[in-house]
Amino acid sequence: MSKKLLIVDDEPHIRLLLEQTLEELEDQDVQIITATNGLEALETIQREKPNLVFLDVMMPKMNGYDVCEKVKADSSLNDVYIIMLTAKGQEFDRSRGKDVGADIYMTKPFDPDEILEKSCQILGVEI
């Protein structure tokens, strides 16, 4: 059974960079999906039930905190692992990420190697 990874960011170049960073995972039967705003992210998570989500905070229609909070409150989505990946790096922001249930809170700019390594750990794949 293939695993699913969702990239959520309203910035096309960030989505593309993450897709390029993680494309090796496709060889390990990981399907990479993208969403461009918070509302689309929530609908995609509910429909696709991805194993891992890279979630931006500042997005149109619904921010990443609200998406994360809704996902973590839905018991049918207990297996969805959320990494908040955002430019908002203040302690207040990190605390809010933890409060809404984010599994990991990472800041941009990010290290592509670290993103790939964390994804492999979480998805249980080797590249």
C-alpha positions in Angstrom: 0.0 0.0 0.0 1.5 3.3 -1.0 2.0 6.1 1.4 0.9 9.7 0.8 2.7 13.0 1.5 0.9 16.3 1.2 2.7 19.6 0.6 0.6 22.7 1.5 1.9 26.1 0.7 0.4 29.1 -1.2 3.8 30.0 -2.7 4.4 28.0 -5.9 8.2 28.2 -5.6 8.1 26.7 -2.1 5.8 23.9 -3.3 8.1 23.2 -6.2 11.2 23.2 -4.0 9.6 20.7 -1.6 8.4 18.5 -4.4 12.0 18.4 -5.8 13.4 17.8 -2.4 11.1 14.8 -1.8 10.8 13.4 -5.3 13.1 10.5 -4.5 10.4 9.2 -2.2 8.2 8.5 -5.2 10.6 5.6 -6.0 9.6 4.2 -2.6 5.9 4.1 -3.4 5.2 7.5 -1.8 2.6 9.6 -3.6 3.2 13.4 -3.4 0.1 15.6 -3.4 -0.1 19.4 -3.1 -2.6 22.0 -1.9 -2.4 25.8 -2.4 -4.4 27.1 0.6 -5.7 26.0 4.0 -9.2 25.1 2.9 -8.0 22.9 0.0 -5.5 21.4 2.5 -8.2 20.4 4.9 -10.4 18.9 2.2 -7.4 17.0 0.8 -6.4 15.7 4.2 -10.0 14.5 4.9 -10.3 12.8 1.5 -6.8 11.4 1.0 -5.7 10.8 4.7 -2.0 11.4 3.9 0.6 9.9 6.2 2.6 13.1 6.4 1.7 16.8 5.8 4.1 19.7 5.4 1.9 22.6 6.3 2.5 26.3 5.9 1.0 28.7 8.4 0.2 31.9 6.5 -2.2 31.0 3.7 -5.4 32.2 2.2 -8.9 30.8 3.1 -7.7 29.1 6.3 -4.3 29.4 8.1 -2.2 26.4 8.9 -2.9 26.6 12.7 -6.7 26.2 12.0 -6.1 23.4 9.6 -3.9 21.6 12.1 -6.3 22.1 14.9 -9.2 20.7 12.9 -7.2 17.7 11.7 -6.0 16.8 15.2 -9.5 17.1 16.6 -10.8 14.5 14.1 -10.3 11.0 15.4 -10.5 9.5 11.9 -7.3 11.5 11.1 -5.2 10.3 14.1 -2.5 8.8 11.8 -1.9 12.1 10.0 1.6 13.4 11.0 1.8 17.2 10.6 5.0 19.2 10.2 4.4 22.9 10.3 6.9 24.5 7.9 6.7 28.3 8.2 8.6 31.6 8.2 7.0 32.4 11.6 9.7 31.4 14.0 9.0 33.4 17.1 8.5 31.5 20.3 4.8 32.5 20.4 4.4 30.9 16.9 6.1 27.7 18.0 4.0 27.5 21.1 0.8 28.0 19.1 1.9 25.3 16.7 2.3 22.9 19.7 -1.0 24.0 21.1 -2.9 23.1 17.9 -1.2 19.7 17.8 1.6 20.0 15.3 4.0 17.0 15.5 7.0 19.1 14.5 7.4 22.9 14.0 10.1 23.8 11.5 11.0 27.3 10.1 11.9 28.5 6.6 14.4 28.6 5.1 14.7 24.9 5.5 17.5 22.4 4.9 16.4 20.1 2.1 18.4 17.2 3.5 16.7 17.6 6.9 13.3 17.6 5.2 14.1 14.4 3.3 15.6 12.7 6.3 12.6 13.5 8.5 10.2 12.4 5.8 12.0 9.0 5.5 11.9 8.5 9.3 8.2 9.4 9.6 7.2 7.3 6.5 9.4 4.4 7.4 11.2 4.4 4.0 14.9 4.3 3.0 16.4 6.0 0.0 
